[in-house]
Amino acid sequence: MDNYEINILRRDGNWKKVNPNDRIMDSLEENEGLEKKSINLKDKKSKNNFLDYLNEVNFIIGKLEVLENEKNKLKDQLKICEQEFLNKKINTEDKINSLSKEKEMLDKTINLIKNLKKF
């Protein structure tokens, strides 16, 4: 099962192959490791239930912080993508305006030629 790879679509439209040993996979494995360390409070019977609950809450807060950091990284990536699309849109609109003006000039020239032929 270790002989696999992941293909990720990059912003430039090309695919990137990611091996299981890359950093992306390391972060996933770290999250899985954290889940395994979780304390099952129902199974554990000890005199320090309060401390067990505090440890569990601390563990949950740690997981939430990891998720929040990952969410912020993804939002930053989305902002970069959004800016690239906005730039592309502006460039495309400029090209459309330029082509519209060129078409208008061609139409006027054709009409002028037709009128000169009638003259």
C-alpha positions as CSV (number, residue, x, y, z in Angstrom):
1,M,0.0,0.0,0.0
2,D,3.0,2.3,0.4
3,N,3.7,2.3,-3.4
4,Y,1.4,5.1,-4.5
5,E,1.5,8.8,-5.5
6,I,-0.9,11.7,-5.5
7,N,-1.4,14.0,-8.4
8,I,-2.1,17.7,-7.5
9,L,-3.4,20.2,-10.1
10,R,-1.2,23.3,-9.9
11,R,-2.3,26.9,-10.6
12,D,-0.5,26.9,-14.0
13,G,-2.6,23.9,-15.2
14,N,0.1,21.3,-14.9
15,W,-0.1,18.3,-12.6
16,K,2.4,17.7,-9.8
17,K,3.2,14.3,-8.5
18,V,3.5,14.0,-4.7
19,N,5.0,11.0,-3.1
20,P,3.8,9.7,0.3
21,N,7.1,10.9,1.9
22,D,6.5,14.5,0.9
23,R,5.6,17.2,3.5
24,I,1.9,17.2,2.6
25,M,1.7,13.6,3.6
26,D,3.7,14.2,6.8
27,S,1.2,16.7,8.1
28,L,-1.6,14.2,7.5
29,E,0.3,11.5,9.4
30,E,0.9,13.9,12.2
31,N,-2.8,14.6,12.5
32,E,-3.5,10.8,12.5
33,G,-0.9,10.4,15.3
34,L,-2.6,13.0,17.4
35,E,-5.9,11.3,17.1
36,K,-4.3,8.0,18.3
37,K,-3.0,9.8,21.4
38,S,-6.5,10.9,22.3
39,I,-7.6,9.7,25.7
40,N,-10.8,7.6,25.8
41,L,-12.4,9.0,28.9
42,K,-15.1,6.3,29.1
43,D,-12.5,3.5,29.3
44,K,-10.1,5.2,31.7
45,K,-11.0,4.9,35.3
46,S,-8.7,6.8,37.6
47,K,-8.7,9.0,40.7
48,N,-7.7,12.1,38.6
49,N,-10.8,12.4,36.4
50,F,-10.5,16.1,36.6
51,L,-7.0,16.1,35.3
52,D,-8.0,13.6,32.6
53,Y,-10.7,15.9,31.4
54,L,-8.3,18.9,31.4
55,N,-5.8,16.9,29.4
56,E,-8.5,15.9,26.9
57,V,-9.7,19.5,26.6
58,N,-6.1,20.6,26.1
59,F,-5.7,18.0,23.4
60,I,-8.8,19.1,21.6
61,I,-7.7,22.7,21.8
62,G,-4.4,21.7,20.2
63,K,-6.2,19.9,17.4
64,L,-8.4,23.0,16.9
65,E,-5.4,25.2,16.7
66,V,-3.8,22.9,14.0
67,L,-7.1,23.0,12.0
68,E,-7.3,26.8,12.4
69,N,-3.7,27.2,11.1
70,E,-4.4,24.9,8.2
71,K,-7.6,26.8,7.4
72,N,-5.7,30.1,7.4
73,K,-3.1,28.7,5.0
74,L,-5.9,27.5,2.7
75,K,-7.5,31.0,2.8
76,D,-4.2,32.6,1.9
77,Q,-3.9,30.3,-1.1
78,L,-7.4,31.2,-2.1
79,K,-6.6,34.9,-1.9
80,I,-3.6,34.3,-4.2
81,C,-5.8,32.4,-6.7
82,E,-8.5,35.1,-6.5
83,Q,-5.9,37.8,-7.3
84,E,-4.6,35.9,-10.2
85,F,-8.1,35.4,-11.6
86,L,-8.9,39.1,-11.1
87,N,-5.7,40.1,-13.0
88,K,-6.5,37.7,-15.8
89,K,-10.1,39.1,-16.0
90,I,-8.7,42.7,-16.2
91,N,-6.3,41.7,-19.0
92,T,-9.1,39.9,-20.9
93,E,-11.4,42.9,-20.6
94,D,-8.6,45.1,-21.9
95,K,-8.2,42.8,-24.9
96,I,-11.9,42.7,-25.5
97,N,-12.1,46.5,-25.5
98,S,-9.1,46.8,-27.9
99,L,-10.7,44.2,-30.2
100,S,-14.0,46.0,-30.1
101,K,-12.4,49.3,-31.1
102,E,-10.5,47.5,-33.9
103,K,-13.8,46.0,-35.1
104,E,-15.5,49.4,-35.0
105,M,-12.7,50.9,-37.1
106,L,-12.9,48.0,-39.6
107,D,-16.7,48.5,-39.9
108,K,-16.2,52.2,-40.6
109,T,-13.5,51.5,-43.2
110,I,-15.7,48.9,-45.0
111,N,-18.7,51.4,-45.0
112,L,-16.4,54.1,-46.4
113,I,-15.1,51.8,-49.1
114,K,-18.7,50.8,-50.0
115,N,-19.7,54.5,-50.2
116,L,-16.7,55.4,-52.4
117,K,-17.6,52.5,-54.7
118,K,-21.2,54.0,-55.1
119,F,-19.8,57.4,-55.8
